[in-house]
Amino acid sequence: MQQIVPFLWFDGQAEDAAAFYASVIPDSSLDHVERLPDGSTMVVEFRLHGQPFRAMNAGPGHPHSDAISFQIDVDDQAELDRVWDAFLDAGATPSMCGWLTDAWGVAWQVTPANWGELMSAGGDPAGAARAFEAMRQMVKLDIDALQAAIRG
């Protein structure tokens, strides 16, 4: 087995979505577009932070849901804000706890790269409980506020 490649189904917007994702996420590219004889997009191959993806325009009937989401790990609050705001500017709908649904219906989580460490509070159960409760009150995650909650 070579690798597992996420494959997304769209209703006519695969190329637009892939181009947007590649414009927001570093180390990303739109690699290949397979077109139908009429010039419309059939399949798009792209990379997000080096990870290969494919997307296909296959018509209605299979909408995305938050049962599957893509988590974007960021290094700091500035990068979190940049990615979050880019998605919102492109029509995403924010949810809770760092989740949003983009304009094409795909669910994303924008989280600090040390998410597991933050949520476990370095093994401190009380700090972890405070971090979890703070996170539950957030729409966009606030790294400083999560760290403050851990400290009590």
C-alpha positions as CSV (number, residue, x, y, z in Angstrom):
1,M,0.0,0.0,0.0
2,Q,1.4,3.4,-1.0
3,Q,-0.7,5.8,1.1
4,I,-4.2,6.8,2.0
5,V,-5.4,9.9,0.1
6,P,-8.6,11.8,1.3
7,F,-11.0,12.0,-1.6
8,L,-13.7,14.7,-1.4
9,W,-17.0,14.8,-3.4
10,F,-18.2,18.2,-4.6
11,D,-21.1,19.4,-6.7
12,G,-19.2,21.5,-9.2
13,Q,-16.9,23.4,-6.9
14,A,-13.9,21.0,-6.5
15,E,-11.4,23.2,-8.2
16,D,-12.5,26.3,-6.4
17,A,-12.3,24.6,-3.0
18,A,-8.9,23.0,-3.7
19,A,-7.5,26.3,-4.9
20,F,-8.8,28.1,-1.7
21,Y,-7.4,25.4,0.6
22,A,-4.0,25.6,-1.1
23,S,-4.0,29.4,-0.8
24,V,-4.5,29.3,3.0
25,I,-2.5,26.3,4.1
26,P,1.3,26.5,3.8
27,D,3.2,24.0,1.7
28,S,0.2,23.4,-0.4
29,S,-0.4,23.2,-4.2
30,L,-2.9,22.5,-6.9
31,D,-1.1,19.7,-8.7
32,H,-3.4,18.5,-11.5
33,V,-6.8,19.2,-12.9
34,E,-8.6,16.5,-15.0
35,R,-11.1,18.1,-17.3
36,L,-14.1,16.7,-19.2
37,P,-14.4,17.3,-22.9
38,D,-16.6,20.4,-22.2
39,G,-13.7,21.9,-20.2
40,S,-15.4,21.5,-16.8
41,T,-13.4,20.1,-13.9
42,M,-13.8,16.4,-13.2
43,V,-11.0,15.6,-10.7
44,V,-8.5,17.8,-8.9
45,E,-5.3,16.5,-7.3
46,F,-3.8,18.9,-4.7
47,R,-1.6,18.9,-1.6
48,L,-2.3,20.5,1.8
49,H,0.8,20.9,3.9
50,G,2.3,18.2,1.7
51,Q,-0.6,15.7,2.2
52,P,-2.1,14.6,-1.1
53,F,-5.9,15.0,-1.6
54,R,-8.2,14.4,-4.4
55,A,-11.6,16.0,-5.1
56,M,-14.2,15.2,-7.7
57,N,-17.2,17.1,-9.1
58,A,-19.7,14.3,-9.1
59,G,-23.0,16.1,-8.6
60,P,-25.5,16.5,-5.7
61,G,-26.6,13.8,-3.4
62,H,-23.6,13.4,-1.1
63,P,-23.2,16.5,1.1
64,H,-20.3,16.8,3.5
65,S,-20.9,16.5,7.2
66,D,-18.9,17.1,10.3
67,A,-18.8,13.4,10.8
68,I,-15.4,13.8,9.0
69,S,-13.3,16.9,9.5
70,F,-9.8,18.0,8.8
71,Q,-7.7,19.3,11.6
72,I,-5.3,22.1,10.9
73,D,-2.5,22.3,13.5
74,V,-1.0,25.8,13.9
75,D,2.0,27.0,15.7
76,D,0.6,30.0,17.5
77,Q,-2.3,32.3,17.9
78,A,-1.3,34.6,15.0
79,E,-1.4,31.6,12.6
80,L,-4.6,30.3,14.1
81,D,-6.2,33.8,13.6
82,R,-4.9,34.0,10.0
83,V,-6.3,30.6,9.0
84,W,-9.6,31.0,10.9
85,D,-10.2,34.5,9.4
86,A,-9.3,33.3,5.8
87,F,-12.0,30.6,6.1
88,L,-14.5,33.0,7.5
89,D,-13.7,35.5,4.8
90,A,-14.4,32.8,2.2
91,G,-17.9,32.1,3.6
92,A,-17.2,29.5,6.4
93,T,-19.6,29.2,9.3
94,P,-18.0,29.0,12.7
95,S,-19.2,26.4,15.2
96,M,-17.9,25.7,18.7
97,C,-14.5,24.6,20.1
98,G,-12.4,25.6,17.1
99,W,-14.6,24.0,14.4
100,L,-16.0,25.6,11.3
101,T,-17.7,24.5,8.1
102,D,-16.4,26.0,4.9
103,A,-18.4,27.4,2.1
104,W,-18.5,24.0,0.4
105,G,-19.7,22.1,3.5
106,V,-16.4,20.6,4.6
107,A,-15.7,20.6,8.3
108,W,-12.4,21.9,9.7
109,Q,-10.8,22.2,13.1
110,V,-8.2,24.9,13.6
111,T,-6.2,23.9,16.6
112,P,-2.8,24.6,18.2
113,A,-0.2,22.0,17.3
114,N,0.2,21.2,21.0
115,W,-3.6,20.5,21.3
116,G,-3.1,17.2,23.1
117,E,-0.7,18.7,25.6
118,L,-3.1,21.6,26.2
119,M,-6.1,19.4,26.7
120,S,-4.3,17.0,29.1
121,A,-2.6,20.0,30.9
122,G,0.6,18.1,31.2
123,G,-1.0,15.4,33.3
124,D,-2.8,17.7,35.7
125,P,-6.4,16.5,35.9
126,A,-7.7,19.7,37.4
127,G,-5.9,21.8,34.8
128,A,-7.3,19.6,32.1
129,A,-10.8,20.0,33.4
130,R,-10.4,23.8,33.4
131,A,-8.9,23.8,29.9
132,F,-11.8,21.6,28.6
133,E,-14.4,23.8,30.2
134,A,-12.7,26.9,28.8
135,M,-12.6,25.3,25.3
136,R,-16.3,24.5,25.5
137,Q,-17.0,28.2,25.8
138,M,-15.0,29.2,22.8
139,V,-15.9,29.4,19.1
140,K,-12.4,30.3,17.8
141,L,-9.8,28.9,20.1
142,D,-7.8,31.3,22.2
143,I,-4.4,29.7,23.2
144,D,-3.6,32.2,25.9
145,A,-7.0,31.7,27.5
146,L,-6.6,27.9,27.4
147,Q,-3.2,28.2,29.1
148,A,-4.6,30.6,31.7
149,A,-7.4,28.1,32.4
150,I,-4.8,25.3,33.0
151,R,-3.0,27.5,35.5
152,G,-6.3,28.3,37.2
